[in-house]
Amino acid sequence: MVQNGKIQTVDAVKWLATAVQLVGYGMKGLNLTPYNIYLFFLGIFLWFAVGCMWKDKAIMVVHVGAFVSLLGGYLNS
């Protein structure tokens, strides 16, 4: 949302997180491991931050779950 001609911080973080995740998906498709995993971790962190800014527990919980799942798979590989 734009207020007083400025983009709110949460919107900037949200769109950055979205772009990071999309690049991560593209890198996964190109089999660019482990770089895609690093982007997924960054995207998860950024989306968790958005959940905190919005005080949205569902967004926070799903990204904690995604982090645990991704970390488990990464450590197990």
Biopython code that builds the backbone (N, CA, C, O; Angstrom):
import numpy as np
from Bio.PDB.StructureBuilder import StructureBuilder

atoms = [
    (1, "MET", "N", (0.839, -1.175, 0.000)),
    (1, "MET", "CA", (0.000, 0.000, 0.000)),
    (1, "MET", "C", (0.886, 1.241, 0.000)),
    (1, "MET", "O", (1.920, 1.273, 0.666)),
    (2, "VAL", "N", (0.489, 2.229, -0.726)),
    (2, "VAL", "CA", (1.218, 3.490, -0.789)),
    (2, "VAL", "C", (0.493, 4.513, 0.064)),
    (2, "VAL", "O", (-0.700, 4.756, -0.120)),
    (3, "GLN", "N", (1.215, 5.109, 0.992)),
    (3, "GLN", "CA", (0.646, 6.166, 1.823)),
    (3, "GLN", "C", (1.579, 7.364, 1.760)),
    (3, "GLN", "O", (2.789, 7.237, 1.948)),
    (4, "ASN", "N", (1.009, 8.510, 1.497)),
    (4, "ASN", "CA", (1.779, 9.750, 1.387)),
    (4, "ASN", "C", (2.898, 9.628, 0.356)),
    (4, "ASN", "O", (3.981, 10.183, 0.539)),
    (5, "GLY", "N", (2.629, 8.899, -0.731)),
    (5, "GLY", "CA", (3.603, 8.757, -1.798)),
    (5, "GLY", "C", (4.737, 7.798, -1.503)),
    (5, "GLY", "O", (5.684, 7.706, -2.284)),
    (6, "LYS", "N", (4.662, 7.070, -0.371)),
    (6, "LYS", "CA", (5.729, 6.140, 0.007)),
    (6, "LYS", "C", (5.172, 4.736, 0.124)),
    (6, "LYS", "O", (4.047, 4.530, 0.579)),
    (7, "ILE", "N", (5.975, 3.777, -0.292)),
    (7, "ILE", "CA", (5.607, 2.372, -0.124)),
    (7, "ILE", "C", (5.896, 1.993, 1.322)),
    (7, "ILE", "O", (6.959, 2.316, 1.851)),
    (8, "GLN", "N", (4.954, 1.312, 1.959)),
    (8, "GLN", "CA", (5.171, 0.877, 3.328)),
    (8, "GLN", "C", (6.231, -0.218, 3.374)),
    (8, "GLN", "O", (6.380, -0.990, 2.427)),
    (9, "THR", "N", (6.952, -0.277, 4.462)),
    (9, "THR", "CA", (8.022, -1.265, 4.636)),
    (9, "THR", "C", (7.504, -2.675, 4.441)),
    (9, "THR", "O", (8.155, -3.484, 3.779)),
    (10, "VAL", "N", (6.362, -2.984, 4.995)),
    (10, "VAL", "CA", (5.832, -4.347, 4.891)),
    (10, "VAL", "C", (5.582, -4.729, 3.433)),
    (10, "VAL", "O", (5.797, -5.879, 3.051)),
    (11, "ASP", "N", (5.140, -3.794, 2.633)),
    (11, "ASP", "CA", (4.913, -4.081, 1.215)),
    (11, "ASP", "C", (6.227, -4.326, 0.480)),
    (11, "ASP", "O", (6.307, -5.209, -0.375)),
    (12, "ALA", "N", (7.250, -3.552, 0.808)),
    (12, "ALA", "CA", (8.554, -3.751, 0.182)),
    (12, "ALA", "C", (9.112, -5.125, 0.556)),
    (12, "ALA", "O", (9.634, -5.835, -0.303)),
    (13, "VAL", "N", (9.005, -5.500, 1.823)),
    (13, "VAL", "CA", (9.498, -6.804, 2.268)),
    (13, "VAL", "C", (8.697, -7.924, 1.615)),
    (13, "VAL", "O", (9.262, -8.932, 1.191)),
    (14, "LYS", "N", (7.392, -7.747, 1.535)),
    (14, "LYS", "CA", (6.517, -8.754, 0.925)),
    (14, "LYS", "C", (6.895, -9.001, -0.529)),
    (14, "LYS", "O", (6.978, -10.154, -0.955)),
    (15, "TRP", "N", (7.122, -7.950, -1.293)),
    (15, "TRP", "CA", (7.459, -8.120, -2.703)),
    (15, "TRP", "C", (8.884, -8.628, -2.889)),
    (15, "TRP", "O", (9.153, -9.385, -3.821)),
    (16, "LEU", "N", (9.791, -8.225, -2.022)),
    (16, "LEU", "CA", (11.146, -8.765, -2.068)),
    (16, "LEU", "C", (11.121, -10.264, -1.776)),
    (16, "LEU", "O", (11.772, -11.043, -2.472)),
    (17, "ALA", "N", (10.376, -10.669, -0.755)),
    (17, "ALA", "CA", (10.250, -12.087, -0.408)),
    (17, "ALA", "C", (9.660, -12.882, -1.562)),
    (17, "ALA", "O", (10.109, -13.990, -1.853)),
    (18, "THR", "N", (8.667, -12.323, -2.209)),
    (18, "THR", "CA", (8.040, -12.997, -3.349)),
    (18, "THR", "C", (9.043, -13.170, -4.485)),
    (18, "THR", "O", (9.131, -14.248, -5.073)),
    (19, "ALA", "N", (9.793, -12.128, -4.797)),
    (19, "ALA", "CA", (10.789, -12.206, -5.873)),
    (19, "ALA", "C", (11.876, -13.224, -5.536)),
    (19, "ALA", "O", (12.291, -14.001, -6.396)),
    (20, "VAL", "N", (12.334, -13.220, -4.293)),
    (20, "VAL", "CA", (13.366, -14.163, -3.868)),
    (20, "VAL", "C", (12.864, -15.597, -4.011)),
    (20, "VAL", "O", (13.583, -16.462, -4.511)),
    (21, "GLN", "N", (11.631, -15.850, -3.572)),
    (21, "GLN", "CA", (11.066, -17.200, -3.674)),
    (21, "GLN", "C", (10.940, -17.626, -5.139)),
    (21, "GLN", "O", (11.256, -18.766, -5.479)),
    (22, "LEU", "N", (10.488, -16.733, -5.996)),
    (22, "LEU", "CA", (10.333, -17.076, -7.411)),
    (22, "LEU", "C", (11.674, -17.388, -8.071)),
    (22, "LEU", "O", (11.769, -18.314, -8.876)),
    (23, "VAL", "N", (12.700, -16.624, -7.738)),
    (23, "VAL", "CA", (14.033, -16.920, -8.267)),
    (23, "VAL", "C", (14.505, -18.270, -7.727)),
    (23, "VAL", "O", (15.128, -19.045, -8.453)),
    (24, "GLY", "N", (14.212, -18.553, -6.465)),
    (24, "GLY", "CA", (14.554, -19.850, -5.888)),
    (24, "GLY", "C", (13.882, -20.996, -6.623)),
    (24, "GLY", "O", (14.510, -22.025, -6.872)),
    (25, "TYR", "N", (12.606, -20.831, -6.974)),
    (25, "TYR", "CA", (11.904, -21.864, -7.741)),
    (25, "TYR", "C", (12.546, -22.047, -9.115)),
    (25, "TYR", "O", (12.699, -23.173, -9.591)),
    (26, "GLY", "N", (12.917, -20.946, -9.742)),
    (26, "GLY", "CA", (13.577, -21.033, -11.038)),
    (26, "GLY", "C", (14.916, -21.745, -10.944)),
    (26, "GLY", "O", (15.267, -22.548, -11.807)),
    (27, "MET", "N", (15.658, -21.443, -9.887)),
    (27, "MET", "CA", (16.947, -22.103, -9.691)),
    (27, "MET", "C", (16.758, -23.594, -9.406)),
    (27, "MET", "O", (17.577, -24.414, -9.822)),
    (28, "LYS", "N", (15.699, -23.942, -8.707)),
    (28, "LYS", "CA", (15.392, -25.357, -8.464)),
    (28, "LYS", "C", (15.118, -26.052, -9.790)),
    (28, "LYS", "O", (15.598, -27.162, -10.025)),
    (29, "GLY", "N", (14.350, -25.403, -10.654)),
    (29, "GLY", "CA", (14.055, -25.962, -11.964)),
    (29, "GLY", "C", (15.295, -26.161, -12.813)),
    (29, "GLY", "O", (15.350, -27.066, -13.645)),
    (30, "LEU", "N", (16.295, -25.308, -12.600)),
    (30, "LEU", "CA", (17.555, -25.419, -13.332)),
    (30, "LEU", "C", (18.576, -26.292, -12.593)),
    (30, "LEU", "O", (19.722, -26.427, -13.022)),
    (31, "ASN", "N", (18.139, -26.879, -11.479)),
    (31, "ASN", "CA", (18.972, -27.764, -10.658)),
    (31, "ASN", "C", (20.220, -27.049, -10.134)),
    (31, "ASN", "O", (21.308, -27.624, -10.098)),
    (32, "LEU", "N", (20.046, -25.797, -9.732)),
    (32, "LEU", "CA", (21.151, -25.017, -9.178)),
    (32, "LEU", "C", (21.168, -25.140, -7.655)),
    (32, "LEU", "O", (20.898, -24.185, -6.926)),
    (33, "THR", "N", (21.491, -26.333, -7.210)),
    (33, "THR", "CA", (21.554, -26.622, -5.786)),
    (33, "THR", "C", (22.989, -26.413, -5.328)),
    (33, "THR", "O", (23.888, -26.804, -6.073)),
    (34, "PRO", "N", (23.277, -25.849, -4.204)),
    (34, "PRO", "CA", (22.414, -25.488, -3.089)),
    (34, "PRO", "C", (21.936, -24.050, -3.116)),
    (34, "PRO", "O", (21.284, -23.597, -2.175)),
    (35, "TYR", "N", (22.254, -23.314, -4.195)),
    (35, "TYR", "CA", (21.910, -21.887, -4.219)),
    (35, "TYR", "C", (20.408, -21.654, -4.097)),
    (35, "TYR", "O", (19.974, -20.686, -3.472)),
    (36, "ASN", "N", (19.617, -22.542, -4.694)),
    (36, "ASN", "CA", (18.168, -22.386, -4.579)),
    (36, "ASN", "C", (17.723, -22.512, -3.123)),
    (36, "ASN", "O", (16.808, -21.814, -2.688)),
    (37, "ILE", "N", (18.364, -23.393, -2.381)),
    (37, "ILE", "CA", (18.013, -23.583, -0.973)),
    (37, "ILE", "C", (18.290, -22.312, -0.177)),
    (37, "ILE", "O", (17.496, -21.925, 0.680)),
    (38, "TYR", "N", (19.407, -21.670, -0.458)),
    (38, "TYR", "CA", (19.738, -20.428, 0.245)),
    (38, "TYR", "C", (18.679, -19.364, -0.012)),
    (38, "TYR", "O", (18.294, -18.627, 0.896)),
    (39, "LEU", "N", (18.212, -19.290, -1.255)),
    (39, "LEU", "CA", (17.163, -18.314, -1.564)),
    (39, "LEU", "C", (15.853, -18.689, -0.871)),
    (39, "LEU", "O", (15.132, -17.816, -0.389)),
    (40, "PHE", "N", (15.547, -19.983, -0.821)),
    (40, "PHE", "CA", (14.340, -20.403, -0.114)),
    (40, "PHE", "C", (14.420, -20.016, 1.365)),
    (40, "PHE", "O", (13.436, -19.535, 1.928)),
    (41, "PHE", "N", (15.580, -20.220, 1.999)),
    (41, "PHE", "CA", (15.737, -19.821, 3.396)),
    (41, "PHE", "C", (15.536, -18.313, 3.561)),
    (41, "PHE", "O", (14.877, -17.870, 4.502)),
    (42, "LEU", "N", (16.100, -17.535, 2.652)),
    (42, "LEU", "CA", (15.935, -16.081, 2.719)),
    (42, "LEU", "C", (14.467, -15.692, 2.532)),
    (42, "LEU", "O", (13.943, -14.858, 3.271)),
    (43, "GLY", "N", (13.808, -16.296, 1.543)),
    (43, "GLY", "CA", (12.395, -16.007, 1.312)),
    (43, "GLY", "C", (11.531, -16.378, 2.501)),
    (43, "GLY", "O", (10.610, -15.641, 2.852)),
    (44, "ILE", "N", (11.819, -17.520, 3.129)),
    (44, "ILE", "CA", (11.081, -17.948, 4.318)),
    (44, "ILE", "C", (11.264, -16.932, 5.433)),
    (44, "ILE", "O", (10.297, -16.539, 6.086)),
    (45, "PHE", "N", (12.504, -16.506, 5.652)),
    (45, "PHE", "CA", (12.774, -15.517, 6.692)),
    (45, "PHE", "C", (12.014, -14.216, 6.427)),
    (45, "PHE", "O", (11.410, -13.641, 7.333)),
    (46, "LEU", "N", (12.054, -13.759, 5.168)),
    (46, "LEU", "CA", (11.368, -12.505, 4.835)),
    (46, "LEU", "C", (9.852, -12.627, 4.994)),
    (46, "LEU", "O", (9.207, -11.707, 5.496)),
    (47, "TRP", "N", (9.279, -13.760, 4.569)),
    (47, "TRP", "CA", (7.840, -13.933, 4.736)),
    (47, "TRP", "C", (7.463, -14.067, 6.210)),
    (47, "TRP", "O", (6.391, -13.617, 6.616)),
    (48, "PHE", "N", (8.331, -14.679, 7.012)),
    (48, "PHE", "CA", (8.091, -14.732, 8.453)),
    (48, "PHE", "C", (8.067, -13.310, 9.023)),
    (48, "PHE", "O", (7.228, -12.982, 9.863)),
    (49, "ALA", "N", (8.999, -12.470, 8.555)),
    (49, "ALA", "CA", (9.034, -11.076, 8.996)),
    (49, "ALA", "C", (7.741, -10.351, 8.627)),
    (49, "ALA", "O", (7.224, -9.557, 9.413)),
    (50, "VAL", "N", (7.221, -10.625, 7.433)),
    (50, "VAL", "CA", (5.939, -10.028, 7.026)),
    (50, "VAL", "C", (4.833, -10.481, 7.974)),
    (50, "VAL", "O", (4.007, -9.673, 8.400)),
    (51, "GLY", "N", (4.816, -11.771, 8.303)),
    (51, "GLY", "CA", (3.828, -12.283, 9.257)),
    (51, "GLY", "C", (3.915, -11.575, 10.594)),
    (51, "GLY", "O", (2.894, -11.270, 11.209)),
    (52, "CYS", "N", (5.139, -11.312, 11.047)),
    (52, "CYS", "CA", (5.325, -10.585, 12.311)),
    (52, "CYS", "C", (4.801, -9.154, 12.201)),
    (52, "CYS", "O", (4.129, -8.661, 13.107)),
    (53, "MET", "N", (5.114, -8.493, 11.086)),
    (53, "MET", "CA", (4.661, -7.106, 10.902)),
    (53, "MET", "C", (3.141, -7.021, 10.862)),
    (53, "MET", "O", (2.552, -6.069, 11.373)),
    (54, "TRP", "N", (2.509, -8.023, 10.253)),
    (54, "TRP", "CA", (1.052, -8.059, 10.161)),
    (54, "TRP", "C", (0.405, -8.677, 11.394)),
    (54, "TRP", "O", (-0.815, -8.637, 11.551)),
    (55, "LYS", "N", (1.236, -9.253, 12.272)),
    (55, "LYS", "CA", (0.730, -9.999, 13.435)),
    (55, "LYS", "C", (-0.189, -11.131, 12.983)),
    (55, "LYS", "O", (-1.232, -11.392, 13.583)),
    (56, "ASP", "N", (0.235, -11.797, 11.899)),
    (56, "ASP", "CA", (-0.535, -12.885, 11.297)),
    (56, "ASP", "C", (0.118, -14.212, 11.660)),
    (56, "ASP", "O", (1.113, -14.616, 11.058)),
    (57, "LYS", "N", (-0.459, -14.885, 12.655)),
    (57, "LYS", "CA", (0.133, -16.117, 13.171)),
    (57, "LYS", "C", (0.136, -17.239, 12.137)),
    (57, "LYS", "O", (1.044, -18.070, 12.141)),
    (58, "ALA", "N", (-0.849, -17.280, 11.261)),
    (58, "ALA", "CA", (-0.899, -18.329, 10.236)),
    (58, "ALA", "C", (0.304, -18.224, 9.298)),
    (58, "ALA", "O", (0.915, -19.238, 8.961)),
    (59, "ILE", "N", (0.645, -17.017, 8.880)),
    (59, "ILE", "CA", (1.816, -16.831, 8.015)),
    (59, "ILE", "C", (3.085, -17.211, 8.763)),
    (59, "ILE", "O", (3.977, -17.839, 8.192)),
    (60, "MET", "N", (3.174, -16.837, 10.032)),
    (60, "MET", "CA", (4.361, -17.176, 10.813)),
    (60, "MET", "C", (4.491, -18.689, 10.982)),
    (60, "MET", "O", (5.581, -19.236, 10.815)),
    (61, "VAL", "N", (3.403, -19.362, 11.308)),
    (61, "VAL", "CA", (3.439, -20.803, 11.546)),
    (61, "VAL", "C", (3.809, -21.559, 10.274)),
    (61, "VAL", "O", (4.646, -22.462, 10.314)),
    (62, "VAL", "N", (3.201, -21.204, 9.153)),
    (62, "VAL", "CA", (3.496, -21.931, 7.922)),
    (62, "VAL", "C", (4.961, -21.753, 7.526)),
    (62, "VAL", "O", (5.556, -22.673, 6.965)),
    (63, "HIS", "N", (5.549, -20.605, 7.801)),
    (63, "HIS", "CA", (6.939, -20.399, 7.414)),
    (63, "HIS", "C", (7.911, -21.004, 8.419)),
    (63, "HIS", "O", (9.026, -21.365, 8.042)),
    (64, "VAL", "N", (7.527, -21.125, 9.672)),
    (64, "VAL", "CA", (8.338, -21.907, 10.614)),
    (64, "VAL", "C", (8.332, -23.371, 10.172)),
    (64, "VAL", "O", (9.377, -24.023, 10.163)),
    (65, "GLY", "N", (7.159, -23.885, 9.806)),
    (65, "GLY", "CA", (7.065, -25.256, 9.302)),
    (65, "GLY", "C", (7.889, -25.456, 8.048)),
    (65, "GLY", "O", (8.565, -26.475, 7.905)),
    (66, "ALA", "N", (7.843, -24.500, 7.141)),
    (66, "ALA", "CA", (8.634, -24.590, 5.903)),
    (66, "ALA", "C", (10.124, -24.578, 6.229)),
    (66, "ALA", "O", (10.899, -25.321, 5.627)),
    (67, "PHE", "N", (10.524, -23.741, 7.176)),
    (67, "PHE", "CA", (11.927, -23.668, 7.568)),
    (67, "PHE", "C", (12.405, -24.995, 8.157)),
    (67, "PHE", "O", (13.464, -25.502, 7.786)),
    (68, "VAL", "N", (11.619, -25.550, 9.073)),
    (68, "VAL", "CA", (11.989, -26.827, 9.705)),
    (68, "VAL", "C", (12.079, -27.930, 8.650)),
    (68, "VAL", "O", (13.027, -28.715, 8.655)),
    (69, "SER", "N", (11.109, -27.992, 7.754)),
    (69, "SER", "CA", (11.106, -29.014, 6.701)),
    (69, "SER", "C", (12.306, -28.863, 5.773)),
    (69, "SER", "O", (12.984, -29.841, 5.459)),
    (70, "LEU", "N", (12.560, -27.645, 5.340)),
    (70, "LEU", "CA", (13.674, -27.394, 4.430)),
    (70, "LEU", "C", (15.009, -27.663, 5.107)),
    (70, "LEU", "O", (15.901, -28.261, 4.506)),
    (71, "LEU", "N", (15.148, -27.229, 6.341)),
    (71, "LEU", "CA", (16.389, -27.444, 7.083)),
    (71, "LEU", "C", (16.621, -28.941, 7.288)),
    (71, "LEU", "O", (17.740, -29.423, 7.113)),
    (72, "GLY", "N", (15.578, -29.675, 7.656)),
    (72, "GLY", "CA", (15.705, -31.129, 7.824)),
    (72, "GLY", "C", (16.155, -31.812, 6.556)),
    (72, "GLY", "O", (17.044, -32.663, 6.593)),
    (73, "GLY", "N", (15.558, -31.457, 5.434)),
    (73, "GLY", "CA", (15.952, -32.034, 4.160)),
    (73, "GLY", "C", (17.367, -31.662, 3.768)),
    (73, "GLY", "O", (18.114, -32.491, 3.247)),
    (74, "TYR", "N", (17.732, -30.420, 4.018)),
    (74, "TYR", "CA", (19.076, -29.954, 3.678)),
    (74, "TYR", "C", (20.132, -30.694, 4.501)),
    (74, "TYR", "O", (21.154, -31.130, 3.972)),
    (75, "LEU", "N", (19.868, -30.827, 5.799)),
    (75, "LEU", "CA", (20.831, -31.506, 6.672)),
    (75, "LEU", "C", (20.899, -33.001, 6.413)),
    (75, "LEU", "O", (21.922, -33.635, 6.671)),
    (76, "ASN", "N", (19.809, -33.563, 5.903)),
    (76, "ASN", "CA", (19.749, -34.994, 5.642)),
    (76, "ASN", "C", (20.365, -35.370, 4.296)),
    (76, "ASN", "O", (20.613, -36.547, 4.033)),
    (77, "SER", "N", (20.612, -34.377, 3.446)),
    (77, "SER", "CA", (21.141, -34.688, 2.104)),
    (77, "SER", "C", (22.644, -34.811, 2.088)),
    (77, "SER", "O", (23.231, -35.068, 1.037)),
]
sb = StructureBuilder()
sb.init_structure("model")
sb.init_model(0)
sb.init_chain("A")
sb.init_seg("    ")
for serial, (resi, resn, name, xyz) in enumerate(atoms, 1):
    if name == "N":
        sb.init_residue(resn, " ", resi, " ")
    sb.init_atom(name, np.array(xyz, "f"), 0.0, 1.0, " ", f" {name:<3s}", serial, name[0])
structure = sb.get_structure()
